[in-house]
């Protein structure tokens, strides 16, 4: 599939300059694509290229990712992400919209849909139900002292972590392929080209802020998870790979939290269903959102 790129734009949220791409066709129904952790908005290009003639597609770079600003204090909470998405939808008058989110982006999308059900027509969540139920229960049962001490320790360890540097862009590309061997060479090169930037010394690093690697353990006990998903009013499509590390929501019992949801599993797909099984996922996505 030949890719024709979108236009880049900036919006302001919570004093940060945040980036998004717009695939044109502003008179069409809005479709918002929200990427996962340590990813970027151009990971949706294959989906957007296929749907751009029928939808007005907006794909943001989350704070700390892609070409968006980093949080000055290195804090990346779900509350901040939801505020950013709310600001984008409000500023650009995109609601009610159909939203597709992958991984952390699916979690953010679900939280937004739970809080603002009037602004979401349909929701597609690609492996975006976190944390796994055992972690959520552990979080819920920990005291404030325990969770705060653990979180301070995480923050201290993150401050000592330096971004990985690659001698060449090809080395970064090889790392991308090693991370997800399901990717084609063309996919991996495209994701690397848009996901890495060159440092002053000529080396390359990923664009995301290292501090995005960890979320606050004070968030998301199982009671909160249940409340979030049970308040989603729109039809919801859950897409899951069979070779993933993410807990299956039907097996965990969390499917019962939703008012109107179904799950589709993709044999042979890893966590990146929309890359690993692009044609199959696109077919099902079109059927659901049309």
N, C-alpha and C positions, 0 to 999 in steps of 0.2 A: 504494500500500500504506500503510495507516494504521499509524503507529508507536506502540507502547505501551512506555514506557521501563522500564529495569531499575533495580535498587537499587545504590547506591554503597557500597563497602567499602574499608577500609585494611588493608594488611598490612605487616610490617617485613622489610626485607632489607638486610643490610650497613649497618645503622643508618639507612636511609632509609625514610620513610613513603611507600609506594607504593599507588596507587589501582587498583582494578579494579571492573568492574560485573558483577553476577550477574543473569541473566535468569530465575532461579527453576528449579523442577522438579528439586530436588536428588536425587530418586530415579532420574533418568534417567542414561544414560551421559554422561560428561563430554566436552565439546567446548570446546577452548580456542582463541580467536581472537587472533592477535598482529599488531598493526598495523606499518606501516613507519615509516621515518624522517620526522620532522617531521609526524607524523600523531597520531591519538589513538584511544582505544578505541571511540568512538561512530561511527567510520567503518564499523563492522561492523553497524550497527543493522538494515539491510535484510535482511542474511543472518540475523541473530539472530531477528528478528521471524518469519521464515518457519520456522525450525527449533526454536524454543523449546519447542514442545509435545512434541517427541520427544527432546530433548537437554537436559542441564544445561549451559548456555552461560556461560562465564567469559571476559571480555575485559579484559585488563590494559592500563593506561597504562604504557608502559615508562618507566624513570627518565628525567627530563629532558623528558617529554612529558605532554600533557594535564594532569591534576590530580595527577600524581605529583611527588615532590620532585626537585629538581635535584641532581646530584653537586656537592658543595662545591668540589672542585678542577677541575670541568669535564671530567673524564675519562669517556669513554663507550666502553668497550671491549666487544668481543663476549663476553669472559670475564665481565664484570660483568653484562651482560644475561642470559647463560645462568644465572649464579648466581641472579639475581632470579626467573627462570622456575622454576628448580629449587626455590627456596624457596616459591614460590606453590603448586606442585604438592605439595610435601611437607607444608606447613602445612595445606592444605585437603584433603589426602588425595584428590587427583584422578587419580592414576595407577592403572592405565594409561588414557590419554586419547587421543582423536583431536585432532590439532593442525592448525590452518590458519594459515598465516603469509603476509603480503604483503611483498614487497620485503625490506627489512632484517629484518622480522619473519619472513619465510620463511627467511632465512639463520640467524637465531637459533633458529628451530624445528628446522632441519636439524642444527645443532650440538648442540642438546639431545637430539634423537633419536639422534644418533651416539654420544653419551656415555652416555645412559640408554635403550638400546633396549627394556628391559623395561617402561618407562613410556609407550611410544607405540604405540598400536594401528595407526593409520594417519596418514599425513602428507600435507598438501596444501600445496604450495609455489607461490605466485603470484609469478612473476618474482623469485625470491629467491636466485639463484645469483650471488654476487659474490665477489671482483671479477671483471671480465672477464678472460679468459685472458691477454691481453697484459700487463695490469697485474699479475696474479699472478706471471707469469714475470719481469717487471721487478723486482718486490719480492723475489723469491727470489734474484735475481742481484745485488742491491745489497749493499754491505758494511754492517756495523753503523754505521760512521761516516756513510756516505751517508744511510741511513735515519733515523738519530738527528738529524742536522743538519736534514734536511728536516722531520722531525716537530717539532723545536723552532721552526723557522720558521713552520710552520702554527699552532702554539700562540700564538706571538707575534702573528701576524696576526689570529687569532680574538679576542684580548684587546682589539683596537682596534675590533672590529665591534660596532655598536649595533643593538639590535632595531628593526625597522622599525615606525613608528607610522602608524596610519591615523586620519584625522579622525573618521570614522564607521564603524559596523559595516557599513554598506552599501559603503564603500570596500574593506573587507577582503573582503566577499563578491565584489566585482568582481574583486579580485585572484585569488580562488579560481577564478572562472570563466575568467579569462585563462590561468591555469596549466593548467587541464584543460577545454577547450571541449566535451569529450564529456559533461560533467556536465549533468544537467537543472537548471533553476533551483531546484527543491525540494531536490535533492541538495546543491547548492552552498550553499544557505542553511543547511541542517541541519549540514553539515560546518563552516561558518564559525561558527555559533552555539556549537557545542561546542568549537571549536578556537581561539577568540580570547577574550581577557579585557580588561577596561577598566583603563586606567592611571589614576593619581591625577589627571592633568590632563584626563581625559575622553577621551583618545584610546584606540585599541585596538591591541593587539599579539597576535601568535600566542603560544600558551602554551608552545611548545617552547623549550628553551634553545638559544641560538645555537651553543653548543659541540658540539651533537649533529651539526652539519653535517659534521664531519670525523672520520675514523677513523684509528687509528694505522697507518702504513705498515709497522710492524714485524710486522704480522699477515698471515696468509693468502697465503703463497706457494703455488704450484701443488701442491707435495708435500702440504702441509697440506689444501688443498681436496680433493685426491683421497682422502686418509685420512678426512676428515669424511664425504663422501658414500658411500664404499665401506663404511663401518661402520653405515649405516642399514639396519636389518633389516626394517622394516615396509613394506607396500605404499605407494607414493608416487605422487601425482598432481601433475604439473607443469602449471600453467596459464600460457599465454603469449599476449600480444597480438601482432598482426602489425604494429602501428604503434608499437612500443616502441623504446627506446634500449638495452634490455638484451639481451645476447648470447643467441642461441638455443642451449640446451644440446646439442641434437642436432647442430647445425652445428659447434659447437666441439669435439665429441667427449666432452663431459662426461657425457652420458647413460650412457656405458659404465661410469662409476664406480659407478652404483647397482646394488644387487642385484635390486630389483623395482620398476621405475618405468615410467611411460608419460607422454607429453606430449600435451596438447590445445591447439591454437592457435585463437584467436578473431579472425576477420577483422574489421578495423575497430576493434579495441580498442587502446588505448594501454597504458601501464604499469599503470593501475588497472582491470584486467580485471573485478574484482568490482563495479565501478561502471558501467563502459562497456557491459558485456554481462551485466547482472545476471541476467536470466531464463535465459539460456543457461548461465551459470556455475552458477546455483543448481540447475538440472536435472542437470548433470554432477556437482556436489558431492553431491547427494542419492544419485545412483546409486552413487557411489564409497563413501560412508561408511555407507550402510544395510547 
